[in-house]
Amino acid sequence: MNPLVRNTTLSAYLDFMRSVGVDPLPLLRSVGLSTADLAVPGQWIAVHAVAELLEVSADATGSAAFGLQLAQTRRLSVLGAIGLGAREEPDVRSALQLISRYEHLHSEAFHIRISETDGLATVKIELDLAATVKSRQLVEQVVGTTVRVVRALVGGVWKPVTVCFRHDPPADLTVHHRVLESEIRFGAEFDGLVMFADDLEAPNSLADPLLRPLARQYVEGIAAGRPGDDLDRIRELVEALLPTGRCSLQQVARTLGVDRKTVHRRLVRADTTFSALLNSTRLDLARQYVGHQRRPLGQVAELLGFSEPSAFSRWFRGEFGASPTSWRATHRTGDVSRPDPSTGAEQSTH
C-alpha cells in the first residue's frame, strides 16, 4: 500500500489558497482529496496525493515556490505528538534525534538522517515516493519546515550554512532567499540542510525541564501502539474516518492509494471483512465513549459515524442489549462489559 502522512502537513492550506484568491476545492478533488480529509487533525492521507496537490497548487497560483510559502506557516505542532516531544527536549540535537526516531508517527514516507564531519552537521531528508510522482513542492515544504523547526528551537535568529535541493532552481529565487535566509545549492546530492555542528548543542529555548519526562512518556506510549500490519493500518483508518461520516471501503482504499479489491483481499487474508472490522471498531469505541459519563450521547453518535442519534441508539441496543442511557447507568470506563461473540450476551471484564 502507498505510504501515508498526517493531514497536518496541509495545515493552513485552505486559508492560504483563499488568501491568494484561488479556490482550493477543485484542486483537492483533482488529486482525490476533499475538505473532509483535512477536517479532523491528525487523520492519515496518502502522501502521493499531498505531493500532487502541492504541484497543481503551484501551477494554479503561478508560484514556483509554493511549497516554501506554505512552509512559512509551519510550527512544531504540525508534527503532532513528536512535535510535542521535540518541544521539551533540552537541545537541538536531542530534538532532531527524537523527530528522526519517531518520524513514522507523522509520516510513512519522510525520513530524516543526521551526520557530522569536520565541524558541520548534515540533515538529509528523504521522501519515499514513486519515481512517477512529482515532489518538488513537497520536498521544498519539508525542507523549509525543518529550517523553521530548528529556528524555533534555537530561538531568535538562526540560519543554516547551506540549504540543498536535488532539483534545478526556479527562474525567480526571491521567496527561497526570504524564507531560507542562507546559501541555497540546487542540483545537490541530497535534499536537506547543512549547519554548524555546534548548533546541535544549542539549548532548546522552548523546553520546560519539568515537562520533558511527561512528553517523552506520551510519545513513547503512542509509538508502542503503532499499527504493525495491513489490518492494523486499515483499523486505524476506520477509527479516524468514523467521525467524518465517510467511513467506507472505498474511502479507506482511496486513502491508502489502492483499489477496493486490494483492501478486500487483505481483509480476507486476515479472516475478516470490512463490515466486521467496522463494527468491531465501533464496539470498542462505544464502550469507551458511552462509559465516559460526561460525554454527551449525541456527540458519541457523531464520533461513531451515525448521522442520527436514533440510528446510534438502535445499533447500540442491538449490540449491547440495552439503550446507551441505561447501559451508561451501570457501566463506567474501566468497568465495562462486552458482548460474548458466540452468544451475544454480555460478559464482565472482572
N, C-alpha and C positions, 0 to 999 in steps of 0.2 A: 504494500500500500504506500501511497505517496506520503512524504513527511508532512507534519502539521506544525502550526505555530499558534501561540495565543493571539487572540484578536486585538490585544493591546498594542500590537505592532502597528495597528492602524488607528490608534487613538488620535483624536483631533483631526482625522482625515476629512470627515464630513464637514466640519466647521471651516477647515482650511479651504476646501473646494468652493464652498459657498462664498467665502470671503473674497475669492478671486473671480466670482461671477460665473462659475461652471457648475452645472447640475451634476452631482455625483451619481445619481441613481442609474442612469443608462450605463455608466461606466461599470458600476458594480454588477449590473445584470450581464454585461458583456463577458465577464470572467466567471459567472456562476455564483456571485455573492449577492446579498441583499442587506438592507439596513438591519434586519433582524439578526444577521450574523455578527453584527457589531454591538448589539443592544445589551447583551449580558457580558460584562467584563470577565476576561479570562477564558472565554469559550475557545475551543480549538477550531481552526480553519486551515485549509490547505495552503501550504507555502507557495506552491506554484501560482495559485490564484492571486495571492498578495503581490508576487513579483509581476504578474501580468497586469494587475490593476495599476501599479505604480508606473508601468511603461505607458499604458494608454492614457493615464492621467497626465504624464509629462507631455504627451502629444497634444492632449486637449487644452492644456494651459500654455503650451508653447514654451515650457521651461525645461531646458536640458539639465537643470539642477534640481528637479522636483524632489527627489529623494532627500537631498540635503536640506531643502526648505522645510520638509516635514520633520526632519531630524531636529530642527531648531526648537520644536515644541516638546522634545523628549526630556523626561526626568527619570530618576531611578524607578519610579512607580510603574513604568511600562514593563518592567521585568517581573512584576508581581512579587511572589514570595522571595525569589532570590534577590530582588531589589531591596526588600526589607532586610534580608540578611546582610547584604553588602553594606547597607547604610550604617550598620552598627559594628563593622569590622574596624580594628584600630588604625590601619594604614591602607594605602592604595594597593600594595602588593596582596595583602590578605583579602581585600575586597574583590580584586580581579580573580584571584585564585578561587574564591567561593563561587563567583559567577561562572567560571570555567567548569568547576566541579559539578555544579547543579544546572548547567545550561539546558539540560533535557527537560527541566520543569517549565521552561518558557518556549523552547523550540526543539524539534527533532532534526532541524536542518542547519542550525547555526553552531559553529564550533570555534572556540577561542583558544589559542595556544600562545604561551608566553615563553620567550627565551632571552638570555642575556649573554653579551660578549663585548669586551673592550669598553665597558662603561655605558653601553647602550642596551636598552630593553626593546625587543621587538614583539609587538602584539599582532599576531596573524589571525585573520578572521576568514573562516572557510564556510561556504554555503553548499550544502549537499542538494544540488538541483540537477535535473536532467539537462544535458547539453543543449537541448532544443528550446529551453526556457530562457528568455531574455531576462537578465537580472541586474543590469547596470544600475537602475534606480534603487533597487533593494540593497545592493552592495553599498552604494553611497549612503543610504539611510542608516544601515547598520554601523558602518564606519563612523559616520557623523554622530550617531548616538553614543558610540563608545568614547569618542572625544569629549562629548558633553558630560558623560558619566564621570570620567576621570577629572574633568574640570570641576564638577560639583563636589567630588570627594576632597580634592586639594583645597578648594575654596579660593576666592579671589581670581587673579589672572594666571592661567596656565596654558602653555602651548606645547604641542608635541614638536619634536625635532623635524620630523617628516611624516606626511600622510601619503600612503601608497595605494595606487589603484592599478589593476592589471589592464583595464581598458584604456582606450585612447582618450585624449582630452576633448571637451566640447569647444566650440568656437569662442564662447564667452566664459571666462573664469571668474567673473565678478562675485557671484554667490559663493563659489568654492573658497575664495580667499577670505570673504567676510565671515563665513561660518567656521572654517577650519583654522584660520589665522596662523598658518605655518607654510613651510615649503611643501609643495604638492608634486609628487612624482607619478606620472602616468606611464603606462607600459611597463610597470614594475613586475617583479616576480611573484608578488603576493598582494592581497588586499589587507590593509590594516594600517598600523602606525608604528613609528619609532620614537622612543622617548629616552631621556636620560635615566639610567638605572637608578640613580639616587632618588628620582621622583617616586619610585615604587615605595620608598621608605617614608614618604611624606605622610604626616598624621592625617587621618580622616577627620575633616572639620565637622562632619555631620554626626559622628559617633557619640553615643552615650554608653560608657563602660558598664553601667548597671543593666542596660537593656541587651547587651551582647549575648549573654547566655540564653536569654529567652528567645531572641531572634534566631540563634543557631538551632535551638531545640525545635522551634517551629518549622524551619526549613528542612531539618533532618527528618522530622515527622512526616512531612509531605513527601519527601523523596522516598521514604520507606514504603509509601503506598503507591508508588509509580506503577502504572499498568505494565505488565510484563509480557503479554502476548496479544494476539489479534482480538480475542474475546474480551480481554480487559479494556483494550482501546475502544472497542465498539460500545461496551457497557458505559465507559466514561462519557462518550459522546451522547449516548442516550440520556444520561443524567443531566448533561449540560443543555441538551436540546429540549427537554421536557418543559421548562418554564416558558419557552418561546412559543409553544403550541404548534411547532413544526417538526415534531419528532416522528420521523417515518424512515422506513428502509431506504427510500430514495434519497432523503436528505442526508442520512448517515453516509451513504455511498458517495454522494456528491462531495461531502466534506472530506472524505478520505481520498477523493480523486480516483475512484474506481466505479465500475458499474454495479447494479443491484445484484447481478448473478454472482459476482465475486464475493460480495458480503454474504450472500445466501450460502455459498459453498463453504465459507469459513465457519459459519454458524453450524452448518450440518456436520462439519468436521469436529466441532465441539459438542455434538449431540444436542443441539438446541435449535430454536427458531427465533426469528426477530420478535414475534409477538410474545413468546415465552420470556425472552430476555427483557423486553419492555415491561411486562407485567411483574417479573421478579424484582426489577429495579424499582418500580412503583411501590411494591410491597415493602421493600427495605426503607425507602424514603418515607412512606406513610407512617410506619412505626415510629420513625424518628420525629417527623413533623407533628403528627397528632399527639404523640406523647409529650411534646413541648407544650406545657399548659397555657402559655401566654400567646402562642401563635394563633392568629385568627384562622378559623377553618376555611373562610373564603380565600385567604391567601394560600393555604395549603392546597386547595383545589387548583389554583393557578400554577403553583410550583410543580404540581404533578401533571400538568398539561391538560386539565379539563376545562372546557370552555364555560361550563355552568356548574355551580355548586351542587345542583341536584344530580348531575351526572356523576360527580365525585361521590356523593352520598350513596347512590345506588351501587357503584363499583365497590366502595368500601364495605357496605353491608354484605355484598355477595362474597367478599374475600374474608372478612373477619367475623361475620355473623352478628354484627351489631352496628348501630349508627356511629359515626365519628364522635358525636357528643357523649353517648353512653359509654363507648369504649374508652374515651379520654377520662371519664369519671372514675374508672377503675384501673387505669394504667398510667404510668409515668415513665419518662425516659429513664432507662436503666432498670425498669421493672416491667418488661414487655413480654407479651405472649405472642406467639406466631402460629399460623395455621400448620397443622400436620400435613405435609404434602401428599400423604397417602390417604388420609381420611377427610381432610378439610377442617378438622377440629382444631381448636386452639391448644397449644402446648405452652406451659410455663417455662421461662428460661431459668427458673430457680429449681 
